[in-house]
């Protein structure tokens, strides 16, 4: 069964929208809708990763290595 598509209105600061437009150009994304969807999916995926204990440990080790380089 096809998932229902919802229509929403977003209010964004101009600077944030400009960054999204820059990303859209670089990624060759054709529509505003697709760039918002892509960025939302990426952000949600990263938030899930940050809850993963394996990711948390790897991130902490990377930060520790960077701090010890100085």
TAWO-V635157 format. One line per field, one symbol per residue. phi: phi as a letter, one per 40 degrees, with the letter a starting at -180 (. if undefined). burial: I if it has 24 or more other ideal C-beta (glycine too) atoms within 12 Angstrom, else O. A space follows every 10 residues. Layout:
BEGIN
phi->???
burial->???
END
This chain:
BEGIN
phi->.cccbbbbbb bbcdcccccc cccdcccfcc bddccccccc cccccccccc ccdccdcccc cccccccccc
burial->OOOOOOOOOO OOOOOOOOOI OOOOOOOOOO OOOOIOOOIO OOOOOOOOOO OOOOOOOOOO OOOOOOOOOO
END
